[in-house]
Amino acid sequence: MRPHVFVSSVMDGFEKYRLAARQGIIAAGGIPVLVEDFPSLPLSPRTACLDGVASCDIYIGIVGHRGGWTAPSGNLVVEEEYEEARRRKLRTLAFVQDVERDEGAARLVRLFSDYITGL
């Protein structure tokens, strides 16, 4: 069975990283799940993204210089997707660029790399 792999990151400016993730997942025999491939759905974007995470076997988080959009929960969208993956006990991989980060991206890096609960 080919694993489904959810790719989570900011969208704007990350097209080449998301494409590289897609190509790597396919090359490894997996099925990439990226929000830009979702059809028009009668769901909120948040619900569609969290359902996308739930449909997968593996979660990949990519963090660069900015954390992205803050959801009404007060968490970043990537953070909500990561928490859903953790709640579902998905295998999780994080790719972190070595760049200066805004406060949101720095928070994601701390979340992904926490000594006790991180990766």
Contact map, one row per residue, 1 for C-alpha under 8 A:
11100000000000000000000000000000000000000000000000000000000000000000000000000000000000000000000000000000000000000000000
11110000000000000000000000001110000000000000000000000000000000000000000000000000000000000000000000000000000000000000000
11111000000000000000000000001110000000000000000000000001110000000000000000000000000000000000000000000000000000000000000
01111100000000000000000000000111100000000000000000000011110000000000000000000000000000000000000000000000000000000000000
00111110000000000000000010000111100000000000000000000001111100000000000000000000000000000000000000000000000000000000000
00011111000000000000000000000001110000000000000000011001111100000000000000000000000000000000000000000000000000000000000
00001111100000000100100000000001110000000000000000000000001111000000000000000000000000000000000000000000000000000000000
00000111110000000000000000000000010000000000000000000000001111000000000000000100110000000000000000000000000000000000000
00000011111001000100000000000000000000000000000000000000000011100000000000000100000000000000000000000000000000000000000
00000001111111000000000000000000000000000000000000000000000000100111100000000100000000000000000000000000000000000000000
00000000111111100000000000000000000000000000000000000000000000000000000000000000000000000000000000000000000000000000000
00000000011111100000000000000000000000000000000000000000000000000000000000000000000000000000000000000000000000000000000
00000000011111110000000000000000000000000000000000000000000000000000000000000000000000000000000000000000000000000000000
00000000111111111100000000000000000000000000000000000000000000000000000000000000000000000000000000000000000000000000000
00000000001111111110000000000000000000000000000000000000000000000000000000000000000000000000000000000000000000000000000
00000000000011111111000000000000000000000000000000000000000000000000000000000000000000000000000000000000000000000000000
00000000000001111111100000000000000000000000000000000000000000000000000000000000000000000000000000000000000000000000000
00000010100001111111110000000000000000000000000000000000000000000000000000000000000000000000000000000000000000000000000
00000000000000111111111000000000000000000000000000000000000000000000000000000000000000000000000000000000000000000000000
00000000000000011111111100000000000000000000000000000000000000000000000000000000000000000000000000000000000000000000000
00000010000000001111111110000000000000000000000000000000000000000000000000000000000000000000000000000000000000000000000
00000000000000000111111111000001000000000000000000000000000000000000000000000000000000000000000000000000000000000000000
00000000000000000011111111100000000000000000000000000000000000000000000000000000000000000000000000000000000000000000000
00000000000000000001111111110000000000000000000000000000000000000000000000000000000000000000000000000000000000000000000
00001000000000000000111111111111000000000000000000000000000000000000000000000000000000000000000000000000000000000000000
00000000000000000000011111111111000000000000000000000000000000000000000000000000000000000000000000000000000000000000000
00000000000000000000001111111100000000000000000000000000000000000000000000000000000000000000000000000000000000000000000
00000000000000000000000111111100000000000000000000000000000000000000000000000000000000000000000000000000000000000000000
01100000000000000000000011111110000000000000000000000000000000000000000000000000000000000000000000000000000000000000000
01111000000000000000000011111111000000000000000000000000000000000000000000000000000000000000000000000000000000000000000
01111000000000000000000011001111100000000000000000000000000000000000000000000000000000000000000000000000000000000000000
00011110000000000000010011000111110000000000000000000000000000000000000000000000000000000000000000000000000000000000000
00011110000000000000000000000011111010000000000000010001000000000000000000000000000000000000000000000000000000000000000
00000111000000000000000000000001111111000000000000000000000000000000000000000000000000000000000000000000000000000000000
00000000000000000000000000000000111111000000000010010000000000000000000000000000000000000000000000000000000000000000000
00000000000000000000000000000000011111000000000000000000000000000000000000000000000000000000000000000000000000000000000
00000000000000000000000000000000111111100000000000000000000000000000000000000000000000000000000000000000000000000000000
00000000000000000000000000000000011111111000000000000000000000000000000000000000000000000000000000000000000000000000000
00000000000000000000000000000000000011111000000000000000000000000000000000000000000000000000000000000000000000000000000
00000000000000000000000000000000000001111100000000000000000000000000000000000000000000000000000000000000000000000000000
00000000000000000000000000000000000001111111000100000000000000000000000000000000000000000000000000000000000000000000000
00000000000000000000000000000000000000011111000000000000000000000000000000000000000000000000000000000000000000000000000
00000000000000000000000000000000000000001111101100000000000000000000000000000000000000000000000000000000000000000000000
00000000000000000000000000000000000000001111111100000000000000000000000000000000000000000000000000000000000000000000000
00000000000000000000000000000000000000000011111110000000000000000000000000000000000000000000000000000000000000000000000
00000000000000000000000000000000000000000001111111000000000000000000000000001000000000000000000000000000000000000000000
00000000000000000000000000000000000000000011111111100000000000000000000000000000000000000000000000000000000000000000000
00000000000000000000000000000000000000001011111111110000000000000000000000000000000000000000000000000000000000000000000
00000000000000000000000000000000001000000000111111111000000000000000000000000000100000000000000000000000000000000000000
00000000000000000000000000000000000000000000011111111100000000000000000000000001100100000000000000000000000000000000000
00000000000000000000000000000000000000000000001111111110000000000000000000000000000000000000000000000000000000000000000
00000100000000000000000000000000101000000000000111111111000000000000000000000000000000000000000000000000000000000000000
00000100000000000000000000000000000000000000000011111111001000000000000000000000100110000000000000000000000000000000000
00000000000000000000000000000000000000000000000001111111000000000000000000000000000110010000000000000000000000000000000
00010000000000000000000000000000000000000000000000111111100000000000000000000000000000000000000000000000000000000000000
00111100000000000000000000000000100000000000000000011111111000000000000000000000000000000100000000000000000000000000000
00111100000000000000000000000000000000000000000000000011111000000000000000000000000000000110000000000000000000000000000
00111100000000000000000000000000000000000000000000000001111100000000000000000000000010000111100000000000000000000000000
00001111000000000000000000000000000000000000000000001001111110000000000000000000010010000111100000000000000000000000000
00001111000000000000000000000000000000000000000000000000011111000000000000000000000000000001111000000000000000000000000
00000011100000000000000000000000000000000000000000000000001111100000000000000100010000000001111000000000000000000000000
00000011100000000000000000000000000000000000000000000000000111110000000000000000000000000000011110000000000000000000000
00000000110000000000000000000000000000000000000000000000000011111110000000000000000000000000011110000000100110000000000
00000000000000000000000000000000000000000000000000000000000001111110000000000000000000000000000111101000100000000000000
00000000000000000000000000000000000000000000000000000000000000111110000000000000000000000000000010111100100000000000000
00000000010000000000000000000000000000000000000000000000000000111111000000000000000000000000000000001111100000000000000
00000000010000000000000000000000000000000000000000000000000000111111100000010100000000000000000000001111111100000000000
00000000010000000000000000000000000000000000000000000000000000000111110000011100000000000000000000000001100000000000000
00000000010000000000000000000000000000000000000000000000000000000011111000011000000000000000000000000000000000000000000
00000000000000000000000000000000000000000000000000000000000000000001111111111000000000000000000000000000000000000000000
00000000000000000000000000000000000000000000000000000000000000000000111111111000000000000000000000000000000000000000000
00000000000000000000000000000000000000000000000000000000000000000000011111100000000000000000000000000000000000000000000
00000000000000000000000000000000000000000000000000000000000000000000011111100000000000000000000000000000000000000000000
00000000000000000000000000000000000000000000000000000000000000000000011111110000000000000000000000000000000000000000000
00000000000000000000000000000000000000000000000000000000000000000000011111111011000000000000000000000000000000000000000
00000000000000000000000000000000000000000000000000000000000000000011111001111111000000000000000000000001000000000000000
00000000000000000000000000000000000000000000010000000000000000000001111000111111100000000000000000000000000000000000000
00000001110000000000000000000000000000000000000000000000000010000011000000011111110000000000000000000000000000000000000
00000000000000000000000000000000000000000000000000000000000000000000000000111111111000000000000000000000000100000000000
00000000000000000000000000000000000000000000000001000000000000000000000000111111111100000000000000000000000000000000000
00000001000000000000000000000000000000000000000011001000000000000000000000001111111110000000000000000000000000000000000
00000001000000000000000000000000000000000000000000000000001010000000000000000111111111000000000000000000000000000000000
00000000000000000000000000000000000000000000000000000000000000000000000000000011111111100000000000000000000000000000000
00000000000000000000000000000000000000000000000001001100000000000000000000000001111111110000000000000000000000000000000
00000000000000000000000000000000000000000000000000001100011000000000000000000000111111111111000000000000000000000000000
00000000000000000000000000000000000000000000000000000000000000000000000000000000011111111101000000000000000000000000000
00000000000000000000000000000000000000000000000000000000000000000000000000000000001111111100000000000000000000000000000
00000000000000000000000000000000000000000000000000000100000000000000000000000000000111111100000000000000000000000000000
00000000000000000000000000000000000000000000000000000000000000000000000000000000000011111110000000000000000000000000000
00000000000000000000000000000000000000000000000000000001111000000000000000000000000011111111000000000000000000000000000
00000000000000000000000000000000000000000000000000000000111000000000000000000000000010001111100000000000000000000000000
00000000000000000000000000000000000000000000000000000000011110000000000000000000000011000111110000000000000000000000001
00000000000000000000000000000000000000000000000000000000011110000000000000000000000000000011111000000000000000000000001
00000000000000000000000000000000000000000000000000000000000111100000000000000000000000000001111100000000000000010000001
00000000000000000000000000000000000000000000000000000000000111100000000000000000000000000000111110000000000000000000000
00000000000000000000000000000000000000000000000000000000000001110000000000000000000000000000011111000000000010000000000
00000000000000000000000000000000000000000000000000000000000001111000000000000000000000000000001111100000000000000000000
00000000000000000000000000000000000000000000000000000000000000010000000000000000000000000000000111110000000000000000000
00000000000000000000000000000000000000000000000000000000000000011000000000000000000000000000000011111000000000000000000
00000000000000000000000000000000000000000000000000000000000000001000000000000000000000000000000001111100000000000000000
00000000000000000000000000000000000000000000000000000000000000011110000000000000000000000000000000111111110000000000000
00000000000000000000000000000000000000000000000000000000000000001110000000000000000000000000000000011111110000000000000
00000000000000000000000000000000000000000000000000000000000000000110000000000000000000000000000000001111111000000000000
00000000000000000000000000000000000000000000000000000000000000000111000000010000000000000000000000001111111100000000000
00000000000000000000000000000000000000000000000000000000000000111111000000000000000000000000000000001111111110000000000
00000000000000000000000000000000000000000000000000000000000000000010000000000000000000000000000000001111111111000000000
00000000000000000000000000000000000000000000000000000000000000000010000000000000000000000000000000000011111111100000000
00000000000000000000000000000000000000000000000000000000000000100010000000000010000000000000000000000001111111110000000
00000000000000000000000000000000000000000000000000000000000000100000000000000000000000000000000100000000111111111000000
00000000000000000000000000000000000000000000000000000000000000000000000000000000000000000000000000000000011111111100010
00000000000000000000000000000000000000000000000000000000000000000000000000000000000000000000000000000000001111111100110
00000000000000000000000000000000000000000000000000000000000000000000000000000000000000000000010000000000000111111100011
00000000000000000000000000000000000000000000000000000000000000000000000000000000000000000000000000000000000011111110111
00000000000000000000000000000000000000000000000000000000000000000000000000000000000000000000000000000000000001111111111
00000000000000000000000000000000000000000000000000000000000000000000000000000000000000000000000000000000000000001111110
00000000000000000000000000000000000000000000000000000000000000000000000000000000000000000000000000000000000000000111110
00000000000000000000000000000000000000000000000000000000000000000000000000000000000000000000000000000000000000101111111
00000000000000000000000000000000000000000000000000000000000000000000000000000000000000000000000000000000000001111111111
00000000000000000000000000000000000000000000000000000000000000000000000000000000000000000001110000000000000000011100111
